[in-house]
Amino acid sequence: MNNTPIGNRPTVLTVEDEPDIRGIIAEELSEAGFNVIQAANGEAALAMVRQYHPKVIIIDLVMPKMNGLQFLLRLAALETDNASVIVISGMTDPLITETCRGAGASLIMDKPFHLDDLRIAVINAIANNPC
């Protein structure tokens, strides 16, 4: 998939270390009319945030190199973007959920999730964050 946004469609950054999951999410959101850019880890995602300024970031919590929580903390330190962040995770620990929310996540979705639910969450995130 090409990581160059096209036109005026909102850009969504998908950060997931599992290529199959990342591809499925990207395909679903592309078909829904979003520009989708992809990263396999938090380090690559930070570079993409700086370059593309996505409206929504979907990030897996557990990844190598930089996990989702570390990414959230680094993103907050940038102070350059107001992207809504949706964390997806197979971990349902309430403490982890609260920590992610405190670090700036607007929504935490449990894996497995329905693609329709994720698409609706992205639409709502864009509607609730006009910046």
C-alpha positions in Angstrom: 0.0 0.0 0.0 1.2 3.5 -0.9 1.7 5.7 2.2 1.0 9.0 0.3 -2.3 10.6 1.2 -4.6 11.5 -1.7 -6.8 14.6 -1.9 -8.9 15.9 1.0 -9.9 12.7 2.5 -9.0 12.3 6.3 -5.8 10.5 6.9 -5.8 7.5 9.3 -2.5 6.0 10.5 -2.7 2.3 11.4 0.1 1.0 13.6 0.2 -2.8 14.0 3.1 -5.2 14.0 1.0 -8.0 12.5 1.0 -7.4 8.7 -2.2 -9.3 8.1 -4.2 -7.4 10.7 -2.6 -4.1 9.6 -3.6 -4.9 6.0 -7.2 -5.8 6.8 -7.7 -2.6 8.8 -6.1 -0.5 6.0 -8.3 -2.2 3.4 -11.5 -1.7 5.4 -10.8 2.0 6.1 -9.6 2.7 2.5 -12.9 1.2 1.2 -14.7 3.5 3.6 -13.1 6.5 2.0 -10.1 7.3 4.2 -6.5 7.9 3.3 -4.7 5.1 5.2 -1.0 5.1 5.9 0.6 2.2 7.8 3.5 1.6 10.2 4.7 -1.7 11.7 5.9 -0.1 15.0 5.8 3.0 17.1 9.1 4.4 15.9 8.0 4.4 12.3 4.6 5.8 13.3 6.1 8.8 15.0 7.9 9.7 11.7 4.7 9.3 9.8 2.8 11.5 12.3 5.4 14.3 11.8 5.1 13.9 8.0 1.4 13.3 7.4 -0.4 14.7 10.5 -3.2 12.1 10.5 -6.6 12.9 12.0 -6.8 9.4 13.6 -4.2 7.0 14.8 -5.1 3.3 15.4 -2.3 1.6 17.4 -1.8 -1.8 18.8 -0.7 -1.8 22.4 1.8 -4.7 22.3 4.5 -4.3 19.7 8.3 -4.6 19.4 10.6 -1.6 19.5 8.1 0.8 20.9 4.7 -0.3 22.4 1.5 1.6 22.1 1.8 3.2 25.6 5.3 4.4 24.8 4.0 5.8 21.5 1.3 7.7 23.3 3.7 9.3 25.7 6.1 10.3 22.8 3.1 11.6 20.8 2.0 13.8 23.7 5.5 15.2 23.9 5.4 16.3 20.3 2.7 18.9 21.0 2.2 19.3 17.3 -0.8 17.1 16.6 -4.3 16.8 17.8 -4.9 13.3 16.3 -7.5 11.1 18.0 -5.8 7.8 19.1 -7.6 4.5 19.2 -5.7 1.8 21.0 -6.5 -1.8 20.0 -5.4 -4.5 22.4 -5.9 -8.1 23.4 -5.2 -7.1 27.0 -8.3 -6.1 29.0 -6.6 -5.0 32.3 -8.5 -2.0 33.6 -5.2 -0.5 34.9 -3.8 -0.6 31.3 -7.0 1.0 30.0 -6.8 3.8 32.4 -3.1 4.3 31.8 -3.7 4.6 28.0 -6.6 7.0 28.6 -4.4 9.1 30.8 -1.7 9.2 28.1 -4.1 10.5 25.5 -6.0 7.6 24.0 -9.5 8.6 23.1 -10.8 5.0 22.8 -9.5 1.5 23.7 -10.9 -1.4 21.7 -10.5 -5.0 22.7 -9.2 -7.6 20.2 -10.8 -9.3 18.5 -13.0 -6.4 17.2 -15.5 -6.1 14.4 -14.2 -4.0 11.5 -17.6 -2.2 11.4 -17.1 -1.1 15.0 -13.6 0.2 14.1 -14.9 2.1 11.1 -17.6 3.7 13.2 -15.0 4.6 15.9 -12.9 6.3 13.3 -15.9 8.2 11.9 -16.8 9.3 15.4 -13.3 10.3 16.2 -13.1 12.6 13.2 -16.5 14.1 13.9 -15.5 14.8 17.5 -12.1 16.3 16.7 -12.6 19.0 14.0 -8.9 20.2 14.3 
